[in-house]
C-alpha cells in the first residue's frame, strides 16, 4: 500500500521531475522506471529496480519534504545494493539528452 506521503510526492512533481518522468517512463532507455518509490524508511525519486539504479534530482523537492540525513540515507541505499546517480534539476530542464545519456551509461553497468 502506498503511503499518503508518497501519493502527495507523486501528485506534486516539479517541472524537472515531470520532464524526467516523461522521458524515462516511455521506456526510451529500455528499462522500466518507477517514480517516488519507497525503500525502507526512504522515498527515492526515480528507480530502475531491475538494475538497482536510483536517479535523484538535486533540489527537486521543497525543503519541508527533505529526507532525513542524506549521508545516512545514501549509505543505507548503497548497503542494499543500489547505485545512486544524482543530477541537477537545471540540467534536466536545460539538457535532457545529456541526462538521459548519463542514465543510459549507468544502466550499462552491471548491478
N, C-alpha and C positions, 0 to 999 in steps of 0.2 A: 504494500500500500504506500502511495506517495504522500509525504507529509504536506501540510499546508504551506510550510516554508518553501519547499521545492516547487509546489504549484505556483506560488507567487513569483519565484525567480523565473520560471518558465513563461509566465504571462507578462513579465515586465523586463524583457530583454532590451539592452541598449542598442543603439544603431550598429555598433561594431559587432555585437553578439548576433543580431539579426542577419547581418551581412555574411558572417562566417557560417552561421547555421544554414542559410540559403545555399551556400556553396558545398558544404560537407554533407548535407542531408540528401542531396540528389545523387550521391554515390559517384561523383566525378573522380574521387580518389580511389574507388574500387573497394572501399571498406565501409561498413556500417558504423555510424557515429550516433551517440545519444547526447542530449544536452541536459545540463543541470541534473546530473546523475549522483545520487547519494552513494557514498562509500564509507562505511563505518560511521563515524560521527561527522563526517565532512561531506560537502557537496562540491563536485568538480564541474567546471564549465562545460567541456566537451570531452567525450571519451570514446575511444575505439576499444571495446572490451576484448576483441579477438587479438589485437596487437598490444594490449596493455599500455596504450598511449593516451595520455591526458593532454589536452590543449587548453591552456589557461590564458585568458586575456588579462593583461595587467591594467589596472584602473578601470575595469569593466563594471564593477559593482559599486554602488554607493557605499559610503563609509559605514552607515548603520547596519549593513549586512556583511561586513567583512568577516572572514573566517578567523577562528582563534589562531593565535601564534603560527604564522606562516611557516617558520622553520620546523616547528613540531609537526605541522600538517605535511610538509614536504617529506620529512624523514619517515613518517608513518606510511605515506603512499608509496614511497620507494621501498620500504621494508616489505610491502605487499607485492612487489614486483612491477610496479607501474613506473613508466618513464614520463617525465613532465616536460612539455615544450611550452615555454611562455612567450607570448607575442604581445606587442603593444596594440592597444585599440586603434591608435592613429595609423599604425602600419596596415591594419585590416582595412580601414576606410580609404587609405590612400594608395595601397599597393597590394591588393588581394592576391594577385598572381604570385608574388614573391612569398607570401604567407602560405599559399597552397603548395608551392614547391618545397618549402621547408617541412610542411606536414608530410608530403609525399616522400621526401628523403628520410624522415623518421620512420615512416611506415615500412620502408625497405629494410630497416634494421631488425634483426630477429629479436623477439621479446625474450 
